[in-house]
Each structure stands twice: as structure tokens, then as C-alpha cells.
């Protein structure tokens, strides 16, 4: 599966790799909800993603919105592959924490 999670006392990390599409949607949603429910810091790594479909983009958008509402610090770890960065910017993720 393209979704890997880790947690420590205050940080929940989700690392995505390869193709993240509708087949991974249920697992991605569950991982994002777990991270948001724990509070603290939620870190996402998309550095090894080769493709995100609309399902994954919608889930990331919802997680970013919910993190702000819940006061959870959401941070993107590592770099983004150029095609993924261009696609996220193209669909309006200018405010996504791309740091």
C-alpha cells in the first residue's frame, strides 16, 4: 500500500508513495482522521508520490481545512516531485503548507 504511518508522543506522520488513487482512498482517509484526532502535529510526506488522483487531492484538501479548524499543525515534510507540486498548485493549493 502507498500509505505508511508513524506516531510518537506529539507527532503523527503519514508518508505516501507511488500512485495514490481511489484504491487507497479509504486507507488515506483513515490515516488522516487518526492524525487529526490525535491533535498535536500532523506531518505529511509526498516526496515519493508519482501520481495523486482527485480522490487523494480531495482528502488532502479536507485534511488541511480540518487541521485549521481543529488547531492541528499540519506540515508537509520533504520536497514535492515537480509534477505533484504543479498539480497541487494548479488545483488551488497555494495555501497548502508546502514547507
Secondary structure as the mmCIF struct_conf table of DSSP 4:
data_model
#
loop_
_struct_conf.conf_type_id
_struct_conf.id
_struct_conf.beg_label_comp_id
_struct_conf.beg_label_asym_id
_struct_conf.beg_label_seq_id
_struct_conf.end_label_comp_id
_struct_conf.end_label_asym_id
_struct_conf.end_label_seq_id
STRN STRN1 UNK A 3 UNK A 7
BEND BEND1 UNK A 9 UNK A 10
STRN STRN2 UNK A 11 UNK A 20
HELX_RH_3T_P HELX_RH_3T_P1 UNK A 22 UNK A 24
HELX_RH_AL_P HELX_RH_AL_P1 UNK A 25 UNK A 38
BEND BEND2 UNK A 40 UNK A 40
STRN STRN3 UNK A 41 UNK A 52
HELX_RH_AL_P HELX_RH_AL_P2 UNK A 54 UNK A 70
TURN_TY1_P TURN_TY1_P1 UNK A 71 UNK A 71
STRN STRN4 UNK A 73 UNK A 77
BEND BEND3 UNK A 78 UNK A 78
HELX_RH_AL_P HELX_RH_AL_P3 UNK A 82 UNK A 90
TURN_TY1_P TURN_TY1_P2 UNK A 91 UNK A 92
HELX_RH_3T_P HELX_RH_3T_P2 UNK A 93 UNK A 95
BEND BEND4 UNK A 96 UNK A 96
#
